[in-house]
Amino acid sequence: MKVAVVGVTGLVGTRMMEVLAERNFPVTEFLPVASERSVGRKVTFAGKEYTVISADDAIAAKPDLAIFSAGGGPSKELAPRFAAVGCRVVDNSSCWRMDPTKKLVVPEVNADVLTADDYIIANPNCSTIQMLLPLAPLHRKYHIKRIVVSTYQSVTGAGNRAVAQMEAERGGAAWGEYAAKFPYPIDQNIIPHIDDFTENGYTKEEMKMVNETHKILGDDTIGVSATTARVPVIGGHSESVNLEFEKDFELEDVRRIWEETPGVTVQDNTAEKVYPMPRFALGHDDVFVGRLRRDFSVKSGLNFWCVSDNIRKGAATNAVQIAEVLLQKGFLPAE
């Protein structure tokens, strides 16, 4: 299979190459693609060195699959051009997520929506992916009425420049001595602001969690309230999630459902101080859940804490898993 990774030199693009190799995705010809300023650079995929090419050259090669992590602007321009030559596109930007003609997919949750007609498929927001993976089976059994979620998102979610900012601050650099990604210092700080603010007072990141939840679960009746914050952690997003169900539940049943859910790992033994933490989620593809407890302030309420590697399951791995579904369904060449 001829596979392109678009935005290959970025933080997520680099991880996409790693995940494709780790999962033994059947790549017979690899096309590393980046912006014009990166054309000619060298990247390594599956132990072999490749030269970065332009999007035009990649389109001319007519790949079977293109996995995008190039930002919304390039995705809007390039994804239709790749699709026009018969290429399946899995896009990691927010460009196509709420397009009613495009599918928004977490494979463990709604892979069944993919059809042979889908040539541009959207990869959800990292925070939405890690929340919905454990929520989907609970919604099917108990029906979620309301979600209140607060996120604690690592700097890797904002890219290489954000990581460089925190490293500069930890190295003693004063504000203004480096190219800052955030409007304030991030080291020893928490910034309750991810993406632009909207007219309703929420940020775009917070509204993504609302709108993407409705689309992926196929249920606009779920109330969703999100607050997203950036924390001085190198990798791994954390979320505090509060749920209110229509039906009552038993905690042991919730735990059993999660233990039987692919992609979810339960870490919930407070007696032994076992609970999910971002430093231990790095490098893994599961969503880790713990601090499971009833919310006694409402009927049928549940609190839990979840953590995931935002660059893997929150981006690269989920995109590759979508490609695997396309392959399993026969929408990509098996050889």
N, C-alpha and C positions, 0 to 999 in steps of 0.2 A: 504494500500500500504506500502511496506517495503522500507524505504528511508534511504540512507546513506549520511552524509555530511562529505567529506574528507578534512582534514585541518580545523577541527571544532574548534580548540583552537585559531586560528588566528583572525585577525581583521575582515576579510571578512567572515570567517567561522562562527564567532559569530553572525554577522549580518544575515547570511543566515538562521540560526536557528530562529532568531526573525521574519524574513520576512515569512518563512514557517508557523509560528504560526499565525502571523497577518492576513495572507491571507487565513487562514483555509484550507491549502493544506491537502488533505486526507491521513495523515500519520497514519497508524495503528501500525507500528513497526519502531522505530527510532534507527539508528545505527550511533553513533558518532565515527568518525575515525580520527586518527592523527598519527604522527610519533611515533616510539618506545619510545622515551623519554617522550612522553605525555600519553602513555597507562596507564590506571589506574586512571587518573585524573577524576574529576567529572565536568559535565556540566549540565546545566538546559535547558530543551526544553519543551515548553508549560506547564510550572509549575511543571514539574517532573524531578527528578535528574537521570542522566544516567552516566555510567562509560565508558570512552573512550576506544575503542578497536583498535586492529591493522587492517591494510588493509587485511591481510590474513584471519583474522576471519570474516571480513565483506564480503569478496568474498565468503567464505564458506557458508555464510548465504543467498547468492543469492538474493540480493536486486533487486527491480524493477527499482529503480532510484538511481543514485549517483550524487550528485552535488559536484564538485571539486573546492577547492581553496587551493591547496597544492604546487603550483609552477610548472614550466615546466618540471623539471626532474622527480618528482614523477608522474606527469600526463602522461608523455611519457611511463613510465614503467607500471603504474597501470591501466590507462583507458582501454587499450585493454584487460587486465585480467578481469576487471569488465564486459566489453561488451561481453566477451567470455562466461559468465554464463547467458546471456540474459538480462543484466542490461543496461538501457539507461543512458548514461553519459553526463552531461552538465559540460563542463570544462571552468574554469575562467582564465586559464593561456594562454600564447601566443603559447603554444606548437602546437595546431592543427589549429590555425586560418587560415593560408595560405595553408594548405594541400588541394589540389584540390578535394580530396575525402570526405572532411568534410564540413558541412554547417556552416556558420558564421551568427548568427541571432540576429537581433533586432526585437522582435515580432511585434511591431507596423509597422515595415518597410517591412520585408520580411519573415513573418511566413509561407507564402505559399510554401517556398522551402523545408520544412520539409516533409519527407516521412517515411513510415514504415521501410525502410531500414537503417535509420539513427540511429546508436547506440552510436556514439560519436559526440556531437554537441559542437561547440566552442562558447563561450561567448566573444564578442568583447572587445577591449580596452576601458576603461572608458571614455577617451576623445573622442574616435570615436563615442561611443553610444550617448553621449549628443549632439554632433554636427549633427549627421545624423538624429536624431529624428525630429528636425524642418526642416532639409534640404530636406528630401525625398519627401514630398508633393510639395515643390517648384520645385524640379528637374523634377517631373512628369509634372508640368504645364509649366514651363519656360525653362527648360533644362539648367543645370549649365555648363558653359564653364570652370570656374576657381574658386578655393577656396584658399584664403590666410587666415590661422588661426594662432593665437598666443594664447597659453594656459597659465593659471596662476593656477598651480596645487598644491593642499594642501598637507601637509606632510602625511596625512593618506593614500595617494596613495602609499606611500613607506613602509607602515606597522608600526607595534608597535615600532620597534626600532627607526624609524624616529620621531615618536611622542615623545618618551622618550628623544631623543636628543634635540628637541626644548624645552621641559619642563625643561630639565637640564639647558639649556642656559638661559631660562627665570628665573630660580631659582638662577642664578649667577655663575654657574659652568664655569670654564675656559676651553678653548679648550684643549683637551687631558685628562680631568678629567672624561670622560665618553666614552662609546662605541659609536662612531659616525657612523651614517648611511651615511651621506653626506660628500664629501671631504672638505667642508668648513662649518663654522657656518651657520645655517639657520635663526635664530632669527635676526630680523632687517636686513635681507639680501634677495636677490633673486638670485637663482642659475640657469643660463640658460643651464641646462644640466640634462636631465632625461634619464636614461639607458645609454648604451655604445655608443660611437661615431662609426660611420661606415666610410668606405673609402671615401664616397662622401661628408663627412663633416657634414651630418645630424646624429642625434642620432637614435637609434632603435625605440624610442618612436615616433619620428617625422615620420619615415618611416612606422610605424604601421598605423598612420592616413592616409597616402597616400594609402597604399596597401589595408587596410581594407575598405576604402571608395569605391575603385574600385570594390572590391568583393561584398560588401553588396548591392550597388546600381546596380551592374551588368553592369558597364560602365567604361571602361578603358580610355575613351577619356577625362575625366574630369581632368583638371590640378589641382594638389593639392600641396600647399607649406605650410609647418608647422614649427613653432618654439615653442618648449615646455620649460616652466620654472617652477621651484619649488618656491613657495612663503610661507612665515611664517604664514599660516592659518591652523587651526586644521582640518577643514573638509569642503568639497565643492570645486569643480573645477570651474573655470571661463574661458571663451573663448571669444576673440574678433574675429569675423568672417567677412570676406569680400568676397562677391560673385560677379561674372560676369555671366549674363545669355545670352543665345542666343536670347530669346524673351523679349520684354519690359514688364513692370509690373506697377501696381499701388500700392502704399504703403498700401492703405486700403484693397486691395485684399489680399496682403500678410498677413496683420493682421487678416483678416477674415479666411484665410486658417489655420493659426495657432490656432485661437480660436476654430476651428472645428476639430483640430487634437488631438486625444487621447494622453495623456501623456505630452502635451505642455501647459504651462500657460503663458499668455502674461502679462507682467508687464511693461507697456510702457506709462507713463504719466509724461513727464519731467516737466510740469508746476507744478506738485505736488511733484516733486523729487521722482517719483516712477520708479524703475528700479531693475533688479535682483542683489542680493548680496548673497555671500555664507553663511553668518551667518543665513540668513532667509530660505535658501534652506535645511538646515540640518534636517533630519528626514522625508523628503518628497521624493516622487518617481517621480515627474514631472521634466521636463526640463523647466526652467524659461527663457523667452526671452524678451528682451527690447532694448532700445537705437536704435530703428529701424529708419533708415534713408538712403536716397540715397547716393551713391558714385558718386559725380559729375565729377570725374576725368576720368570715362570710361562710355561708353554707356551701359545701363542696368546693373548698378552696385548697390549693396546693402550692407550696413553695419549693423551688429547687435551684441549684447552682450548676451551671454547665460551662465547660471549657473545651476549646478546640484549637488546633494549629490553623490559623487563619489563612496561611499561604498554601497549605496542603488541602485539607477538606474544604476550607472556605474559599478556595480558588482553583488551584491546579488539579488536585485529585478529583474534585467534583466534575471538572471539565473533561478529564480523561475518562471518568466513569460514564459520562454522557456518550462519549465516542464509543466506549465498549458496548453500550446499549444499542447504538446504531449498527455496530458490527454484528451483535447477536441477532438483531432483527433482520439482517440481510440488506441493510441500506448502504453498507460499505463493502468493498471487495474483500473476500476472505483471504485471498492470496495476491 
